[in-house]
């Protein structure tokens, strides 16, 4: 996936340092089925990949901390008949060299070898709820330690979510990850440009979706990182609208929220534009509020600034805009304090971005919002959703939904907007879809 081996070695050393006298078990993602024996396209587990680079199914990595740190990789043995149907796999004889494992074993030996390894740790870092053989062995090991541990003084006494260690490590991206995010963002922008060209009155939302996703594939992505949203008219007011089965009508706005996944890293961009090429005065008024909120939030993002401050900048502008639009009335400070904006702007301004489109990482610690650090990647995506029939929405604004989203990385003195070259101004949106005069 384009990472040098030393990147994974460095990550494992950091994991082992944090583990202390503990063991971390990282299984691969399971193969899932759409129906009966029809499989979904396989997507590797993000945590396993982050720590080891392993991308094939039916694998388990065991990372051991303490005085003798090491990591053991269990993978399936080569099977020509299986590979005839599913493609070639890396067997135990080659996996050690490829992935830098200290020991490599067939997955068939997991039930025999893992229990003894787990007895070396005081805790096991494992994500419960996945089922399968690894979870069964981890739970058995804990039960055995509870029964025999008081006399022998050995064995694990707790199971801990791996995110306790991995989330913070994954939160700050290195130069290789930023390069991957930049590449995913570039392909994502190409997909959005295709959406501008495909959208027109009488065109199906599904046609716009197809234009976006085919462009992703043509540009080298594995596909979308999440279901593509193409919401026209009032559908733009549905935050996670993915049906994409309506036909664009003249005068509609269309909201496209899409991101390309390239080498497991995903972009996540939203643009909202007029189907007919020109905003109505009411649409432009709403759009300008959201664009001002985006600019304010981006301007706030810098090292040492909290995520709540970035959100607060957007909320302030959104609330002022809602008052100017006649949706809310009253003192802006009071309206912000009372969260009067929430029926029209119910989500946060940002989420972490990386191997997962909603990457892990705490947004607050002990009730205090997290301060940004160089290398953190996240979205900036304010929006306004004026649903028809919602209390306070004037008829002239009913059904207008706008979201504008960029992908950014914190730098030493501010933030770098990875998607800056895809314009956001109202005039640029009109020009992109052929309505400028």
ABEGO torsion letter per residue (X at the ends): XGBBAAAAAAAAAAAAAAAEBBBBBBBBBBBBBABEABBBBBBBBAAAAAAAGBABBGBBBBBBBEABBBBBBBBBBBBAAAAAAAEBBBBAAAAAAAAGBABBBBAAAAAAAAAAAAAABABBBBBBGAEEAAAAAAAAAAAAAAAAAAAAGBEBABBBBAAAAAAAAAABBBAAAAAAAAAAAAAAAAAAAAAAAABBBGBBAAAAAAAAAAAAAAAGBAEBABBBBBBBEAAAABAABAAGABBBBBGBBBBBBBBBBBGGBBBBBBBBBBAAGBBBAAAAAAAAAAAAAAAAAAAABBBGBBAAAAAAAAAAAAAAAAAAAGABBEBAAAAAAAGAAAAABABBABBBBEABABBBEBABBGGBBBBBBBGBBBBBBBBBBBBBGBBGBBAAABGBBBBBBBBBBBBAAEBBBAAAABBABAAAAAAAAGABX
